[in-house]
Amino acid sequence: MSKLAIITARGGSKRIPRKNIKEFCGKPILAYSIEAALASGIFDEVMVSTDDDEIAEIAEKYGASVPFRRSEQTSNDYATTNDVLLEVLAEYEKRGKEFDMACCIYPTAPFVTAEKLAGAVKRLEESDADTIIPVVAFSYPPQRAMVVKDGRLVFKNPQYLDSRSQDLEPHYHDVGQFYVFRTEAFRRNRKLMVGNILPWIVSELEVQDIDNQTDWEIAQMKYRLMNPSLPKY
């Protein structure tokens, strides 16, 4: 079964300039996604989809291929991950290459490891699912959420007012790191978040949105906590 790793790394980044190649614990953050994909040993090709020459150069330096550039339509602020993946698969088809499975890996995902990727791919292969998505449990039960109405704080779901946290059903959210999917199902659905989906549950320590500089510093702290052998600041 042929497999492709697609790392999505456009050049534009508004909140953290050049985020996809900014140094993270000693090397460009993009390098972590490339190295994890290569070290997993499960992909026939590890490629980076980008519109940026500097990103392409760094990607190739760390061992990924950049066989073509991303189009203007999938490089703007409104293009979705689905748009990018569909374009990549279509470009490979033009070159006579098709893959049974693919893994989309975000370029700012230093908590992705070769073991996670290999495990997720193996689980998908052994299942009848279309996609595997890493998720993490909400740290506080969303059933006990509060809202402000007319200036007053009230429970959104008052039926859970006296419920113990441990008695409530866990809720999960996408961690925004990687997605493993069958390409035929993805072409049919044209979206990752629909169809027959399996969860890959990870801990809060391995999850961090990186949308601003504070997020970036927290992510580095978590990464160093998980990798104590790293040189100190």
N, C-alpha and C positions, 0 to 999 in steps of 0.2 A: 504494500500500500504506500503510494508516494505521498510525501509530506513537505509542505512549504511553511517556513516561518517568515511572517511579514511584520517588520518593525516600522511603525508609522511615525515619521519624524519630519514634519514640515519646518520651514525656516521661520515663519512668523510666530511670535510669542509676545503678547502685549504686557501681561502682568509681571513676568520674569523674562527680560530680554535674553534671547539665545538660550532659553531654558534647556533645550534638548541636548546641548553640548556643553553646558555649564559644568564646571568641576564639582564633583561630588565625592568627598572622601578620597581625593587623590587622583581621580581621572574623570573624563567626560561621562556624564550620567548615562548617555546613550550606550557606552561601552558595556555596562552591566547587562543590558538586555541582549546584546550581541553575544557576549561571552557565555551567558546562560544557555542561549539557544544552541550555540556551537558545542558546548560541553555536554549537552544532553545526548548528542550523538544520534538523534532520531530523525533529523530533517535532511531531506535531499538537497535543500538549498535554504540558506538564511539570507534574506534580502532586506534592504531598507528602502522604503518608499519616501522620497524627498524631492523637493523642488530647489534645494539649496546646495551650492557647490562645496561649501565648507563642511556641511554635514555629510555629504557624500564622501569627501576625502577622509574624514574621521571614521566613517562607517567602514570603508575599505581598509583603512589602517588596522582596525580591530578584527578584520576577517570576514565581514559581510560583503555581499555583492550589491551593486547598484546598477542593474541592467538597463534601466530607463528612468527618466525623470517624471515626477508627478505633474499632471496637467494643471493649468490655471484654475480650472473648475473645482479641483479637489485640493487646492492649496489655499483657498480663501477661508475666512472666519466662519463661513456658514456650511462648509462641507462636513459631512458626518463620517464617522469611521466606516459605516456601511458603504458609503460612496467610494472611499479610498480602496477598500478591499475588493469591491466589484471591479474597479478600474484595474487593479493589479492582476486579478485573475483573467480579465479580458486581454490585457497586454501579453500575458504569458501564452494565452491561447493563440494570439496572432503569431507568436514565435513557435508554435507547434508543441507547447508544453502544457500539460494538464496535471493536476494534483488531486488525489482522493481526499486528503485532509489538509487543513491549514491551521496555523496558529497565529493570531494577531497578538503582537506584544507591543505594549506602549514603550516609548523611549525613556520615560521617566519612571521606571519601575525597578529600582535596585533590589527590591525584596523578592523578585522573581529568581528562582534558582533552577539549575539543570534538573534537579530531582523533582521539583514541582511540575515542570514541563513534561518530563518523561512519564511521571505518574498520571498526569491528567490525560495525556495522549493514550496511554495504555488503557485507562479506564474507559475512554470513549470508544476505543477499538473493540473492547469486550462488551459493549452495550449496544442497544438499539437507538440511542439518543442522537440528536442532531448536533448538540453543542454542550460544552462544559464551561461554566462561568465561575471563577473564584468569587466567593462572597464572605462577608464577615457579619456576625450578629451585631445588631444595634446595642450599644453599651448600656442604654437605658430603655426599658420597654416602651415602645411608641404608643401602646394602648393607654398609658398613663400621661399622655401629652396634655399640656395646658395651652389655652389660647386666651387672648385678651378680647373681651366684648364689652363695648360701652365703657372702656376704661377699667374694667374689673377682670381679675384672673379667674377663669373657670376651667373645669375639666372638659376636654374635647369629647371624651367618652365616659360620662359619669358612672356608667355601670361597672367600671373598673376601679372606682374610688377606693374601695376597701380590699382590693385584690393584692396579694403578695406578689412581688416581682417574680419569684421562682415558680409561681403557679400559672404565669402567663406564657402563651406560645411564643417561642423565639421568632423574631423577624430579622431578615437579612437584607443586606444591600451589596450591590456590585462594588468590588474594590478597585476597579479600573487598572488592572495590571496586564491580564492576557485573556484570550478567548480561544478555545480549541473547537474547531467545527468541521463538519463534513461539507465539502465544497458543493456537492450536488444539492444538498438541503439548503445551503445558504443562497445559492443562485435562485432556487425556487422561492424561498421566503423573502430574500433581499434584505433581511434584517437578522442580526445576531440574537436579539432578545425575544424571538418568537420561536415556536416549535417545541420540540421535545428536548428539554434542557436539564442537565444534571448539575448539581452544585459541587464546588470544590471549596470546602470550608477552611478558612485560615484564621489565625488569631489576630487580635488587635495590634499586637506588637509588630506584625508583618505588614501593616497597612498604614498608609499616610497619603492623603491628597496633597499635592504640591501645587498650590495656586498662588502663593505669595512667599516672600522671603522668610516669614516666620514658619510657614509649613516646611520650607527647605531646611531650616535649622533643626526643626523637630525630627524630620526624616533622617538627617545625619546622626542625630543623637540616638535614635532607634537603631539605625544601622550599626553604629559603633557598639551599642549595647549587645547586639546579636553577634558581633564580630570583635571580641575583645583583643584579638591579636593585632588589630590595626594600629599603626603608629598614632600616638597621642597628638593633639593639636600642637 
